[in-house]
Amino acid sequence: MIKTLGFLLTIGAGITLTLGVLSVFGSMNMGNVQWPMIILGTVFFFAGIGLLKYRKDTDAIQADNN
């Protein structure tokens, strides 16, 4: 479950970062949400990578306990 959440955070952040960067450089017009998208995308990207790198999955924890 933890690995799934980390994977979803990383994928969602990648999409958000892509849209934000395209908006900043003028390829897309997203109004005033371009910088918040870049900031939130960066935060969620590092959070997702951190979950994938440093956390054990709940199935692995249960197997270790048995």
PDB file of N, CA, C, O and CB in Angstrom:
ATOM      1  N   MET A   1       0.817  -1.192   0.000  1.00  0.00           N
ATOM      2  CA  MET A   1       0.000   0.000   0.000  1.00  0.00           C
ATOM      3  C   MET A   1       0.865   1.262   0.000  1.00  0.00           C
ATOM      4  O   MET A   1       0.546   2.234  -0.684  1.00  0.00           O
ATOM      5  CB  MET A   1      -0.932  -0.005   1.202  1.00  0.00           C
ATOM      6  N   ILE A   2       1.949   1.246   0.759  1.00  0.00           N
ATOM      7  CA  ILE A   2       2.810   2.426   0.831  1.00  0.00           C
ATOM      8  C   ILE A   2       3.519   2.651  -0.504  1.00  0.00           C
ATOM      9  O   ILE A   2       3.651   3.785  -0.965  1.00  0.00           O
ATOM     10  CB  ILE A   2       3.842   2.276   1.967  1.00  0.00           C
ATOM     11  N   LYS A   3       3.968   1.566  -1.111  1.00  0.00           N
ATOM     12  CA  LYS A   3       4.632   1.688  -2.414  1.00  0.00           C
ATOM     13  C   LYS A   3       3.655   2.193  -3.477  1.00  0.00           C
ATOM     14  O   LYS A   3       4.045   2.954  -4.362  1.00  0.00           O
ATOM     15  CB  LYS A   3       5.231   0.331  -2.844  1.00  0.00           C
ATOM     16  N   THR A   4       2.400   1.778  -3.397  1.00  0.00           N
ATOM     17  CA  THR A   4       1.393   2.241  -4.351  1.00  0.00           C
ATOM     18  C   THR A   4       1.154   3.732  -4.190  1.00  0.00           C
ATOM     19  O   THR A   4       1.058   4.457  -5.180  1.00  0.00           O
ATOM     20  CB  THR A   4       0.078   1.471  -4.168  1.00  0.00           C
ATOM     21  N   LEU A   5       1.059   4.195  -2.951  1.00  0.00           N
ATOM     22  CA  LEU A   5       0.875   5.619  -2.702  1.00  0.00           C
ATOM     23  C   LEU A   5       2.077   6.416  -3.201  1.00  0.00           C
ATOM     24  O   LEU A   5       1.907   7.476  -3.803  1.00  0.00           O
ATOM     25  CB  LEU A   5       0.650   5.876  -1.207  1.00  0.00           C
ATOM     26  N   GLY A   6       3.274   5.924  -2.961  1.00  0.00           N
ATOM     27  CA  GLY A   6       4.471   6.597  -3.456  1.00  0.00           C
ATOM     28  C   GLY A   6       4.512   6.656  -4.962  1.00  0.00           C
ATOM     29  O   GLY A   6       4.905   7.672  -5.537  1.00  0.00           O
ATOM     30  N   PHE A   7       4.109   5.575  -5.611  1.00  0.00           N
ATOM     31  CA  PHE A   7       4.076   5.536  -7.076  1.00  0.00           C
ATOM     32  C   PHE A   7       3.060   6.536  -7.614  1.00  0.00           C
ATOM     33  O   PHE A   7       3.348   7.253  -8.573  1.00  0.00           O
ATOM     34  CB  PHE A   7       3.742   4.117  -7.574  1.00  0.00           C
ATOM     35  N   LEU A   8       1.869   6.593  -7.006  1.00  0.00           N
ATOM     36  CA  LEU A   8       0.841   7.530  -7.460  1.00  0.00           C
ATOM     37  C   LEU A   8       1.262   8.978  -7.227  1.00  0.00           C
ATOM     38  O   LEU A   8       1.009   9.838  -8.071  1.00  0.00           O
ATOM     39  CB  LEU A   8      -0.480   7.250  -6.746  1.00  0.00           C
ATOM     40  N   LEU A   9       1.901   9.257  -6.092  1.00  0.00           N
ATOM     41  CA  LEU A   9       2.394  10.606  -5.840  1.00  0.00           C
ATOM     42  C   LEU A   9       3.442  11.011  -6.868  1.00  0.00           C
ATOM     43  O   LEU A   9       3.437  12.144  -7.349  1.00  0.00           O
ATOM     44  CB  LEU A   9       2.975  10.705  -4.434  1.00  0.00           C
ATOM     45  N   THR A  10       4.326  10.104  -7.201  1.00  0.00           N
ATOM     46  CA  THR A  10       5.384  10.408  -8.159  1.00  0.00           C
ATOM     47  C   THR A  10       4.818  10.654  -9.561  1.00  0.00           C
ATOM     48  O   THR A  10       5.225  11.599 -10.237  1.00  0.00           O
ATOM     49  CB  THR A  10       6.404   9.267  -8.197  1.00  0.00           C
ATOM     50  N   ILE A  11       3.895   9.820  -9.992  1.00  0.00           N
ATOM     51  CA  ILE A  11       3.288   9.987 -11.320  1.00  0.00           C
ATOM     52  C   ILE A  11       2.466  11.272 -11.382  1.00  0.00           C
ATOM     53  O   ILE A  11       2.564  12.026 -12.350  1.00  0.00           O
ATOM     54  CB  ILE A  11       2.400   8.774 -11.666  1.00  0.00           C
ATOM     55  N   GLY A  12       1.660  11.524 -10.356  1.00  0.00           N
ATOM     56  CA  GLY A  12       0.859  12.754 -10.322  1.00  0.00           C
ATOM     57  C   GLY A  12       1.724  14.000 -10.289  1.00  0.00           C
ATOM     58  O   GLY A  12       1.402  14.999 -10.931  1.00  0.00           O
ATOM     59  N   ALA A  13       2.812  13.948  -9.550  1.00  0.00           N
ATOM     60  CA  ALA A  13       3.716  15.084  -9.476  1.00  0.00           C
ATOM     61  C   ALA A  13       4.407  15.319 -10.816  1.00  0.00           C
ATOM     62  O   ALA A  13       4.622  16.464 -11.214  1.00  0.00           O
ATOM     63  CB  ALA A  13       4.752  14.867  -8.376  1.00  0.00           C
ATOM     64  N   GLY A  14       4.752  14.248 -11.503  1.00  0.00           N
ATOM     65  CA  GLY A  14       5.367  14.402 -12.823  1.00  0.00           C
ATOM     66  C   GLY A  14       4.438  15.092 -13.807  1.00  0.00           C
ATOM     67  O   GLY A  14       4.862  15.948 -14.583  1.00  0.00           O
ATOM     68  N   ILE A  15       3.178  14.716 -13.770  1.00  0.00           N
ATOM     69  CA  ILE A  15       2.182  15.348 -14.643  1.00  0.00           C
ATOM     70  C   ILE A  15       2.008  16.815 -14.266  1.00  0.00           C
ATOM     71  O   ILE A  15       1.953  17.682 -15.138  1.00  0.00           O
ATOM     72  CB  ILE A  15       0.826  14.607 -14.556  1.00  0.00           C
ATOM     73  N   THR A  16       1.920  17.092 -12.967  1.00  0.00           N
ATOM     74  CA  THR A  16       1.739  18.459 -12.498  1.00  0.00           C
ATOM     75  C   THR A  16       2.946  19.325 -12.844  1.00  0.00           C
ATOM     76  O   THR A  16       2.790  20.465 -13.282  1.00  0.00           O
ATOM     77  CB  THR A  16       1.496  18.475 -10.989  1.00  0.00           C
ATOM     78  N   LEU A  17       4.146  18.788 -12.651  1.00  0.00           N
ATOM     79  CA  LEU A  17       5.355  19.537 -13.008  1.00  0.00           C
ATOM     80  C   LEU A  17       5.420  19.818 -14.507  1.00  0.00           C
ATOM     81  O   LEU A  17       5.810  20.910 -14.921  1.00  0.00           O
ATOM     82  CB  LEU A  17       6.603  18.768 -12.570  1.00  0.00           C
ATOM     83  N   THR A  18       5.042  18.846 -15.310  1.00  0.00           N
ATOM     84  CA  THR A  18       5.063  19.040 -16.756  1.00  0.00           C
ATOM     85  C   THR A  18       4.106  20.149 -17.178  1.00  0.00           C
ATOM     86  O   THR A  18       4.471  21.016 -17.972  1.00  0.00           O
ATOM     87  CB  THR A  18       4.706  17.740 -17.472  1.00  0.00           C
ATOM     88  N   LEU A  19       2.887  20.125 -16.652  1.00  0.00           N
ATOM     89  CA  LEU A  19       1.915  21.160 -16.997  1.00  0.00           C
ATOM     90  C   LEU A  19       2.364  22.530 -16.502  1.00  0.00           C
ATOM     91  O   LEU A  19       2.198  23.527 -17.204  1.00  0.00           O
ATOM     92  CB  LEU A  19       0.546  20.817 -16.415  1.00  0.00           C
ATOM     93  N   GLY A  20       2.930  22.588 -15.296  1.00  0.00           N
ATOM     94  CA  GLY A  20       3.401  23.860 -14.752  1.00  0.00           C
ATOM     95  C   GLY A  20       4.547  24.446 -15.554  1.00  0.00           C
ATOM     96  O   GLY A  20       4.561  25.645 -15.832  1.00  0.00           O
ATOM     97  N   VAL A  21       5.508  23.614 -15.929  1.00  0.00           N
ATOM     98  CA  VAL A  21       6.657  24.104 -16.698  1.00  0.00           C
ATOM     99  C   VAL A  21       6.222  24.536 -18.098  1.00  0.00           C
ATOM    100  O   VAL A  21       6.696  25.553 -18.604  1.00  0.00           O
ATOM    101  CB  VAL A  21       7.751  23.017 -16.792  1.00  0.00           C
ATOM    102  N   LEU A  22       5.333  23.782 -18.720  1.00  0.00           N
ATOM    103  CA  LEU A  22       4.827  24.187 -20.035  1.00  0.00           C
ATOM    104  C   LEU A  22       4.076  25.510 -19.950  1.00  0.00           C
ATOM    105  O   LEU A  22       4.128  26.317 -20.878  1.00  0.00           O
ATOM    106  CB  LEU A  22       3.912  23.101 -20.615  1.00  0.00           C
ATOM    107  N   SER A  23       3.387  25.729 -18.850  1.00  0.00           N
ATOM    108  CA  SER A  23       2.650  26.973 -18.671  1.00  0.00           C
ATOM    109  C   SER A  23       3.597  28.154 -18.456  1.00  0.00           C
ATOM    110  O   SER A  23       3.349  29.246 -18.967  1.00  0.00           O
ATOM    111  CB  SER A  23       1.687  26.851 -17.492  1.00  0.00           C
ATOM    112  N   VAL A  24       4.672  27.944 -17.711  1.00  0.00           N
ATOM    113  CA  VAL A  24       5.626  29.022 -17.454  1.00  0.00           C
ATOM    114  C   VAL A  24       6.316  29.450 -18.750  1.00  0.00           C
ATOM    115  O   VAL A  24       6.516  30.643 -18.977  1.00  0.00           O
ATOM    116  CB  VAL A  24       6.673  28.580 -16.413  1.00  0.00           C
ATOM    117  N   PHE A  25       6.675  28.505 -19.585  1.00  0.00           N
ATOM    118  CA  PHE A  25       7.400  28.829 -20.806  1.00  0.00           C
ATOM    119  C   PHE A  25       6.491  29.171 -21.975  1.00  0.00           C
ATOM    120  O   PHE A  25       6.977  29.345 -23.093  1.00  0.00           O
ATOM    121  CB  PHE A  25       8.282  27.688 -21.183  1.00  0.00           C
ATOM    122  N   GLY A  26       5.184  29.272 -21.751  1.00  0.00           N
ATOM    123  CA  GLY A  26       4.284  29.808 -22.759  1.00  0.00           C
ATOM    124  C   GLY A  26       3.651  28.816 -23.703  1.00  0.00           C
ATOM    125  O   GLY A  26       2.927  29.227 -24.609  1.00  0.00           O
ATOM    126  N   SER A  27       3.888  27.535 -23.537  1.00  0.00           N
ATOM    127  CA  SER A  27       3.279  26.562 -24.434  1.00  0.00           C
ATOM    128  C   SER A  27       1.801  26.338 -24.115  1.00  0.00           C
ATOM    129  O   SER A  27       1.023  25.953 -24.988  1.00  0.00           O
ATOM    130  CB  SER A  27       4.029  25.244 -24.358  1.00  0.00           C
ATOM    131  N   MET A  28       1.419  26.581 -22.853  1.00  0.00           N
ATOM    132  CA  MET A  28       0.028  26.421 -22.432  1.00  0.00           C
ATOM    133  C   MET A  28      -0.376  27.671 -21.655  1.00  0.00           C
ATOM    134  O   MET A  28       0.469  28.338 -21.058  1.00  0.00           O
ATOM    135  CB  MET A  28      -0.164  25.122 -21.563  1.00  0.00           C
ATOM    136  N   ASN A  29      -1.660  27.982 -21.665  1.00  0.00           N
ATOM    137  CA  ASN A  29      -2.157  29.111 -20.893  1.00  0.00           C
ATOM    138  C   ASN A  29      -3.015  28.571 -19.757  1.00  0.00           C
ATOM    139  O   ASN A  29      -4.142  28.129 -19.978  1.00  0.00           O
ATOM    140  CB  ASN A  29      -2.965  30.101 -21.789  1.00  0.00           C
ATOM    141  N   MET A  30      -2.477  28.609 -18.536  1.00  0.00           N
ATOM    142  CA  MET A  30      -3.205  28.079 -17.390  1.00  0.00           C
ATOM    143  C   MET A  30      -3.578  29.169 -16.387  1.00  0.00           C
ATOM    144  O   MET A  30      -4.082  28.854 -15.309  1.00  0.00           O
ATOM    145  CB  MET A  30      -2.379  27.011 -16.703  1.00  0.00           C
ATOM    146  N   GLY A  31      -3.349  30.424 -16.706  1.00  0.00           N
ATOM    147  CA  GLY A  31      -3.707  31.503 -15.805  1.00  0.00           C
ATOM    148  C   GLY A  31      -2.684  31.674 -14.699  1.00  0.00           C
ATOM    149  O   GLY A  31      -1.476  31.638 -14.934  1.00  0.00           O
ATOM    150  N   ASN A  32      -3.193  31.862 -13.480  1.00  0.00           N
ATOM    151  CA  ASN A  32      -2.322  32.157 -12.342  1.00  0.00           C
ATOM    152  C   ASN A  32      -1.908  30.932 -11.552  1.00  0.00           C
ATOM    153  O   ASN A  32      -1.325  31.086 -10.479  1.00  0.00           O
ATOM    154  CB  ASN A  32      -2.998  33.114 -11.430  1.00  0.00           C
ATOM    155  N   VAL A  33      -2.173  29.743 -12.016  1.00  0.00           N
ATOM    156  CA  VAL A  33      -1.858  28.538 -11.234  1.00  0.00           C
ATOM    157  C   VAL A  33      -0.558  27.870 -11.657  1.00  0.00           C
ATOM    158  O   VAL A  33      -0.284  26.745 -11.240  1.00  0.00           O
ATOM    159  CB  VAL A  33      -2.984  27.545 -11.351  1.00  0.00           C
ATOM    160  N   GLN A  34       0.245  28.535 -12.470  1.00  0.00           N
ATOM    161  CA  GLN A  34       1.455  27.892 -12.970  1.00  0.00           C
ATOM    162  C   GLN A  34       2.504  27.705 -11.880  1.00  0.00           C
ATOM    163  O   GLN A  34       3.087  26.626 -11.780  1.00  0.00           O
ATOM    164  CB  GLN A  34       2.038  28.701 -14.105  1.00  0.00           C
ATOM    165  N   TRP A  35       2.759  28.717 -11.066  1.00  0.00           N
ATOM    166  CA  TRP A  35       3.776  28.573 -10.016  1.00  0.00           C
ATOM    167  C   TRP A  35       3.329  27.667  -8.880  1.00  0.00           C
ATOM    168  O   TRP A  35       4.133  26.867  -8.401  1.00  0.00           O
ATOM    169  CB  TRP A  35       4.137  29.928  -9.460  1.00  0.00           C
ATOM    170  N   PRO A  36       2.069  27.756  -8.421  1.00  0.00           N
ATOM    171  CA  PRO A  36       1.647  26.766  -7.415  1.00  0.00           C
ATOM    172  C   PRO A  36       1.726  25.329  -7.919  1.00  0.00           C
ATOM    173  O   PRO A  36       2.020  24.424  -7.138  1.00  0.00           O
ATOM    174  CB  PRO A  36       0.232  27.057  -6.970  1.00  0.00           C
ATOM    175  N   MET A  37       1.472  25.100  -9.194  1.00  0.00           N
ATOM    176  CA  MET A  37       1.583  23.746  -9.741  1.00  0.00           C
ATOM    177  C   MET A  37       3.026  23.257  -9.721  1.00  0.00           C
ATOM    178  O   MET A  37       3.283  22.088  -9.434  1.00  0.00           O
ATOM    179  CB  MET A  37       1.036  23.703 -11.169  1.00  0.00           C
ATOM    180  N   ILE A  38       3.962  24.142 -10.024  1.00  0.00           N
ATOM    181  CA  ILE A  38       5.374  23.753  -9.993  1.00  0.00           C
ATOM    182  C   ILE A  38       5.811  23.455  -8.564  1.00  0.00           C
ATOM    183  O   ILE A  38       6.510  22.471  -8.325  1.00  0.00           O
ATOM    184  CB  ILE A  38       6.258  24.862 -10.603  1.00  0.00           C
ATOM    185  N   ILE A  39       5.410  24.289  -7.619  1.00  0.00           N
ATOM    186  CA  ILE A  39       5.807  24.094  -6.217  1.00  0.00           C
ATOM    187  C   ILE A  39       5.202  22.817  -5.653  1.00  0.00           C
ATOM    188  O   ILE A  39       5.910  22.014  -5.044  1.00  0.00           O
ATOM    189  CB  ILE A  39       5.380  25.298  -5.363  1.00  0.00           C
ATOM    190  N   LEU A  40       3.901  22.619  -5.847  1.00  0.00           N
ATOM    191  CA  LEU A  40       3.255  21.413  -5.341  1.00  0.00           C
ATOM    192  C   LEU A  40       3.761  20.159  -6.053  1.00  0.00           C
ATOM    193  O   LEU A  40       3.912  19.110  -5.427  1.00  0.00           O
ATOM    194  CB  LEU A  40       1.745  21.526  -5.496  1.00  0.00           C
ATOM    195  N   GLY A  41       4.019  20.261  -7.340  1.00  0.00           N
ATOM    196  CA  GLY A  41       4.570  19.127  -8.071  1.00  0.00           C
ATOM    197  C   GLY A  41       5.931  18.719  -7.543  1.00  0.00           C
ATOM    198  O   GLY A  41       6.229  17.530  -7.432  1.00  0.00           O
ATOM    199  N   THR A  42       6.758  19.703  -7.216  1.00  0.00           N
ATOM    200  CA  THR A  42       8.078  19.405  -6.654  1.00  0.00           C
ATOM    201  C   THR A  42       7.970  18.742  -5.294  1.00  0.00           C
ATOM    202  O   THR A  42       8.666  17.765  -5.017  1.00  0.00           O
ATOM    203  CB  THR A  42       8.904  20.676  -6.542  1.00  0.00           C
ATOM    204  N   VAL A  43       7.098  19.271  -4.445  1.00  0.00           N
ATOM    205  CA  VAL A  43       6.915  18.703  -3.101  1.00  0.00           C
ATOM    206  C   VAL A  43       6.399  17.271  -3.188  1.00  0.00           C
ATOM    207  O   VAL A  43       6.923  16.380  -2.518  1.00  0.00           O
ATOM    208  CB  VAL A  43       5.939  19.568  -2.273  1.00  0.00           C
ATOM    209  N   PHE A  44       5.382  17.047  -4.002  1.00  0.00           N
ATOM    210  CA  PHE A  44       4.814  15.708  -4.120  1.00  0.00           C
ATOM    211  C   PHE A  44       5.780  14.736  -4.795  1.00  0.00           C
ATOM    212  O   PHE A  44       5.780  13.545  -4.484  1.00  0.00           O
ATOM    213  CB  PHE A  44       3.508  15.763  -4.897  1.00  0.00           C
ATOM    214  N   PHE A  45       6.604  15.238  -5.717  1.00  0.00           N
ATOM    215  CA  PHE A  45       7.585  14.371  -6.362  1.00  0.00           C
ATOM    216  C   PHE A  45       8.597  13.854  -5.345  1.00  0.00           C
ATOM    217  O   PHE A  45       8.876  12.656  -5.300  1.00  0.00           O
ATOM    218  CB  PHE A  45       8.303  15.121  -7.495  1.00  0.00           C
ATOM    219  N   PHE A  46       9.144  14.745  -4.533  1.00  0.00           N
ATOM    220  CA  PHE A  46      10.121  14.307  -3.538  1.00  0.00           C
ATOM    221  C   PHE A  46       9.477  13.458  -2.447  1.00  0.00           C
ATOM    222  O   PHE A  46      10.124  12.559  -1.909  1.00  0.00           O
ATOM    223  CB  PHE A  46      10.809  15.511  -2.915  1.00  0.00           C
ATOM    224  N   ALA A  47       8.219  13.725  -2.113  1.00  0.00           N
ATOM    225  CA  ALA A  47       7.516  12.887  -1.138  1.00  0.00           C
ATOM    226  C   ALA A  47       7.299  11.481  -1.699  1.00  0.00           C
ATOM    227  O   ALA A  47       7.485  10.496  -0.986  1.00  0.00           O
ATOM    228  CB  ALA A  47       6.162  13.524  -0.752  1.00  0.00           C
ATOM    229  N   GLY A  48       6.912  11.383  -2.954  1.00  0.00           N
ATOM    230  CA  GLY A  48       6.709  10.074  -3.573  1.00  0.00           C
ATOM    231  C   GLY A  48       7.992   9.285  -3.700  1.00  0.00           C
ATOM    232  O   GLY A  48       8.013   8.083  -3.439  1.00  0.00           O
ATOM    233  N   ILE A  49       9.068   9.951  -4.101  1.00  0.00           N
ATOM    234  CA  ILE A  49      10.360   9.277  -4.203  1.00  0.00           C
ATOM    235  C   ILE A  49      10.834   8.822  -2.831  1.00  0.00           C
ATOM    236  O   ILE A  49      11.391   7.733  -2.693  1.00  0.00           O
ATOM    237  CB  ILE A  49      11.405  10.201  -4.847  1.00  0.00           C
ATOM    238  N   GLY A  50      10.614   9.651  -1.815  1.00  0.00           N
ATOM    239  CA  GLY A  50      11.001   9.275  -0.450  1.00  0.00           C
ATOM    240  C   GLY A  50      10.236   8.058   0.036  1.00  0.00           C
ATOM    241  O   GLY A  50      10.811   7.189   0.691  1.00  0.00           O
ATOM    242  N   LEU A  51       8.953   7.981  -0.273  1.00  0.00           N
ATOM    243  CA  LEU A  51       8.167   6.802   0.111  1.00  0.00           C
ATOM    244  C   LEU A  51       8.656   5.554  -0.615  1.00  0.00           C
ATOM    245  O   LEU A  51       8.701   4.469  -0.034  1.00  0.00           O
ATOM    246  CB  LEU A  51       6.678   7.029  -0.187  1.00  0.00           C
ATOM    247  N   LEU A  52       9.021   5.709  -1.878  1.00  0.00           N
ATOM    248  CA  LEU A  52       9.481   4.546  -2.638  1.00  0.00           C
ATOM    249  C   LEU A  52      10.848   4.063  -2.173  1.00  0.00           C
ATOM    250  O   LEU A  52      11.113   2.861  -2.184  1.00  0.00           O
ATOM    251  CB  LEU A  52       9.533   4.877  -4.117  1.00  0.00           C
ATOM    252  N   LYS A  53      11.720   4.980  -1.765  1.00  0.00           N
ATOM    253  CA  LYS A  53      13.077   4.593  -1.404  1.00  0.00           C
ATOM    254  C   LYS A  53      13.199   4.048   0.012  1.00  0.00           C
ATOM    255  O   LYS A  53      13.893   3.055   0.229  1.00  0.00           O
ATOM    256  CB  LYS A  53      13.986   5.762  -1.560  1.00  0.00           C
ATOM    257  N   TYR A  54      12.542   4.674   0.970  1.00  0.00           N
ATOM    258  CA  TYR A  54      12.863   4.426   2.372  1.00  0.00           C
ATOM    259  C   TYR A  54      11.812   3.654   3.158  1.00  0.00           C
ATOM    260  O   TYR A  54      12.043   3.341   4.327  1.00  0.00           O
ATOM    261  CB  TYR A  54      13.096   5.709   3.039  1.00  0.00           C
ATOM    262  N   ARG A  55      10.689   3.342   2.572  1.00  0.00           N
ATOM    263  CA  ARG A  55       9.633   2.649   3.306  1.00  0.00           C
ATOM    264  C   ARG A  55       9.476   1.231   2.810  1.00  0.00           C
ATOM    265  O   ARG A  55       9.594   0.961   1.615  1.00  0.00           O
ATOM    266  CB  ARG A  55       8.312   3.394   3.180  1.00  0.00           C
ATOM    267  N   LYS A  56       9.208   0.316   3.743  1.00  0.00           N
ATOM    268  CA  LYS A  56       8.851  -1.046   3.346  1.00  0.00           C
ATOM    269  C   LYS A  56       7.369  -1.086   3.051  1.00  0.00           C
ATOM    270  O   LYS A  56       6.591  -0.321   3.619  1.00  0.00           O
ATOM    271  CB  LYS A  56       9.225  -2.080   4.449  1.00  0.00           C
ATOM    272  N   ASP A  57       6.989  -1.967   2.173  1.00  0.00           N
ATOM    273  CA  ASP A  57       5.580  -2.152   1.865  1.00  0.00           C
ATOM    274  C   ASP A  57       4.901  -2.890   3.016  1.00  0.00           C
ATOM    275  O   ASP A  57       5.561  -3.623   3.752  1.00  0.00           O
ATOM    276  CB  ASP A  57       5.404  -2.925   0.536  1.00  0.00           C
ATOM    277  N   THR A  58       3.602  -2.706   3.179  1.00  0.00           N
ATOM    278  CA  THR A  58       2.882  -3.337   4.291  1.00  0.00           C
ATOM    279  C   THR A  58       2.919  -4.856   4.189  1.00  0.00           C
ATOM    280  O   THR A  58       2.911  -5.539   5.213  1.00  0.00           O
ATOM    281  CB  THR A  58       1.432  -2.854   4.325  1.00  0.00           C
ATOM    282  N   ASP A  59       2.959  -5.395   2.977  1.00  0.00           N
ATOM    283  CA  ASP A  59       3.060  -6.853   2.823  1.00  0.00           C
ATOM    284  C   ASP A  59       4.406  -7.362   3.326  1.00  0.00           C
ATOM    285  O   ASP A  59       4.473  -8.432   3.931  1.00  0.00           O
ATOM    286  CB  ASP A  59       2.863  -7.254   1.349  1.00  0.00           C
ATOM    287  N   ALA A  60       5.471  -6.617   3.087  1.00  0.00           N
ATOM    288  CA  ALA A  60       6.804  -7.016   3.541  1.00  0.00           C
ATOM    289  C   ALA A  60       6.905  -6.940   5.065  1.00  0.00           C
ATOM    290  O   ALA A  60       7.568  -7.769   5.689  1.00  0.00           O
ATOM    291  CB  ALA A  60       7.882  -6.126   2.892  1.00  0.00           C
ATOM    292  N   ILE A  61       6.254  -5.958   5.652  1.00  0.00           N
ATOM    293  CA  ILE A  61       6.262  -5.825   7.105  1.00  0.00           C
ATOM    294  C   ILE A  61       5.527  -7.001   7.745  1.00  0.00           C
ATOM    295  O   ILE A  61       5.997  -7.555   8.738  1.00  0.00           O
ATOM    296  CB  ILE A  61       5.620  -4.489   7.534  1.00  0.00           C
ATOM    297  N   GLN A  62       4.374  -7.387   7.184  1.00  0.00           N
ATOM    298  CA  GLN A  62       3.619  -8.521   7.708  1.00  0.00           C
ATOM    299  C   GLN A  62       4.388  -9.821   7.557  1.00  0.00           C
ATOM    300  O   GLN A  62       4.313 -10.682   8.434  1.00  0.00           O
ATOM    301  CB  GLN A  62       2.277  -8.630   7.008  1.00  0.00           C
ATOM    302  N   ALA A  63       5.121  -9.982   6.473  1.00  0.00           N
ATOM    303  CA  ALA A  63       5.913 -11.195   6.271  1.00  0.00           C
ATOM    304  C   ALA A  63       7.077 -11.262   7.264  1.00  0.00           C
ATOM    305  O   ALA A  63       7.443 -12.346   7.717  1.00  0.00           O
ATOM    306  CB  ALA A  63       6.443 -11.254   4.827  1.00  0.00           C
ATOM    307  N   ASP A  64       7.657 -10.111   7.601  1.00  0.00           N
ATOM    308  CA  ASP A  64       8.742 -10.077   8.578  1.00  0.00           C
ATOM    309  C   ASP A  64       8.249 -10.421   9.983  1.00  0.00           C
ATOM    310  O   ASP A  64       8.985 -11.012  10.773  1.00  0.00           O
ATOM    311  CB  ASP A  64       9.400  -8.702   8.581  1.00  0.00           C
ATOM    312  N   ASN A  65       7.016 -10.056  10.291  1.00  0.00           N
ATOM    313  CA  ASN A  65       6.464 -10.307  11.630  1.00  0.00           C
ATOM    314  C   ASN A  65       6.069 -11.768  11.829  1.00  0.00           C
ATOM    315  O   ASN A  65       5.990 -12.230  12.967  1.00  0.00           O
ATOM    316  CB  ASN A  65       5.253  -9.416  11.870  1.00  0.00           C
ATOM    317  N   ASN A  66       5.824 -12.491  10.762  1.00  0.00           N
ATOM    318  CA  ASN A  66       5.384 -13.895  10.882  1.00  0.00           C
ATOM    319  C   ASN A  66       6.510 -14.856  10.834  1.00  0.00           C
ATOM    320  O   ASN A  66       6.295 -16.065  10.923  1.00  0.00           O
ATOM    321  CB  ASN A  66       4.418 -14.240   9.809  1.00  0.00           C
TER     322      ASN A  66
END
